[in-house]
Amino acid sequence: MKTLLFDIDGTLIVTNDTGTQALETVLQSSFGVKRPCMDVAFGGRTDFSLLNEVLLLNDITPNEANFLAFTKAYRNLLPQTLSECGGEILPGVVELLSRLAKCAEIRCDVMTGNLRDTATQKLDHFGLTHYFDNIFGGDFDVDRRHLARRTALFLRGSHGHEVKDGTIVIGDTPADITCGLDIGASVLAVCTGQFNRDSLEAAGANAVHEDLSDVDTVFRWLTE
């Protein structure tokens, strides 16, 4: 069985900076930061890395207790912020996932830098959760490559799946490409995030599309 590993933000959906707004609110309400500093690069990061950096930037010790308090408050606030900020499912996503769901030899999972719980909240909000068997999140890994290796080990242990059986990573950042190539997967990249075609091709993507709206072409590439 072939496994497809989808990123979320910038690949399946956009959320109008929902995460940034939620994190700023948490810093203010839970940690008393009057003017939160969010001068960090978000694209392709794991939340484990990103949230610890946000704590440090705002003069909060990034220890286990503060990280757990930060992530708990973030999870509690995110559904409300998603409702307030809106966002949208990107072109072609629902049709593509619907077609893939009918393929008995295809497993669709999520592999994202988001925390697993917040990834689930985002998918629930946009009605996409039922398309995926598993959600692998960036709760523990500083580097996306470590997340990909942990995901590959889980698939091997739970399903006997090896990369050679067919694994494709679908994402919108060079980090998605790097972690996919690191585990020997093929990578399909889309230009619906912060990176253009030249950047994604230079990072080594096997295929690059402006978005997923050419469903026939993308479906064939993913399934053949």
SULPEVEN-V679506 format. One record per backbone hydrogen bond with DSSP energy under -0.5 kcal/mol. NH is the residue of the N-H (numbers start at 1). CO is the residue of the C=O. If there is no record, write none. Layout:
nh = (NH	NH)
co = (CO	CO)
This chain:
nh = (2	3	4	5	6	6	7	10	11	12	13	14	18	21	22	23	24	25	26	27	28	29	30	31	31	32	33	34	38	40	42	45	47	48	49	50	51	52	53	54	55	56	57	58	58	59	60	63	67	68	69	70	71	72	73	74	75	76	77	78	79	80	81	82	83	84	85	86	88	90	93	96	97	98	99	100	101	102	102	103	104	106	107	109	109	110	111	112	119	120	121	122	123	124	125	126	127	128	129	131	132	133	136	137	138	139	146	147	148	149	150	151	152	153	154	155	156	157	158	159	160	161	165	166	167	168	169	170	171	171	177	178	179	180	181	182	183	183	184	185	186	188	189	189	190	191	200	201	202	203	204	205	206	207	209	212	215	218	219	220	221	222	223	224)
co = (105	166	107	168	4	109	170	13	8	8	8	88	15	17	18	19	20	21	22	23	24	25	26	26	27	28	27	32	36	38	40	42	113	138	141	46	47	48	49	50	51	52	53	54	55	56	55	61	63	64	65	66	67	68	69	70	71	72	73	74	75	77	77	78	79	80	81	82	14	12	90	92	93	94	95	96	97	98	99	100	102	103	2	4	107	134	6	136	115	116	117	118	119	120	121	122	124	123	123	128	129	108	110	135	114	137	143	143	144	145	146	147	148	149	150	151	152	153	154	155	156	155	162	163	163	3	186	5	169	188	173	174	175	176	177	178	179	180	181	180	167	169	187	207	171	209	196	197	198	199	201	200	187	187	189	91	213	214	215	216	217	218	219	220)
